[in-house]
Amino acid sequence: MCILYANLLIFFILFLIAGPYKKDGFAYTKQI
């Protein structure tokens, strides 16, 4: 359970970091 929470936290941090850099990918898929 603790490992799962840590994994989720890491994924969230990676998502925040990849947001500005890879905003093309997510924004593009959302537009289509």
C-alpha positions as CSV (number, residue, x, y, z in Angstrom):
1,M,0.0,0.0,0.0
2,C,2.8,2.4,0.9
3,I,4.7,1.3,-2.3
4,L,1.6,2.0,-4.4
5,Y,1.2,5.4,-2.9
6,A,4.8,6.2,-3.6
7,N,4.5,5.0,-7.1
8,L,1.4,7.2,-7.6
9,L,3.3,10.2,-6.2
10,I,6.3,9.6,-8.6
11,F,3.9,9.2,-11.5
12,F,2.2,12.5,-10.5
13,I,5.5,14.3,-10.2
14,L,6.6,12.9,-13.6
15,F,3.3,14.1,-15.1
16,L,3.8,17.6,-13.7
17,I,7.4,17.7,-15.0
18,A,6.3,16.3,-18.4
19,G,3.4,18.7,-18.6
20,P,5.3,21.9,-19.8
21,Y,7.7,19.9,-21.9
22,K,5.3,17.4,-23.5
23,K,2.2,19.5,-23.5
24,D,2.1,18.9,-27.2
25,G,1.3,15.2,-26.8
26,F,-1.6,15.5,-24.3
27,A,-3.0,18.7,-25.7
28,Y,-2.9,17.3,-29.2
29,T,-4.7,14.1,-28.2
30,K,-7.3,16.1,-26.4
31,Q,-7.9,18.4,-29.4
32,I,-8.5,15.3,-31.6
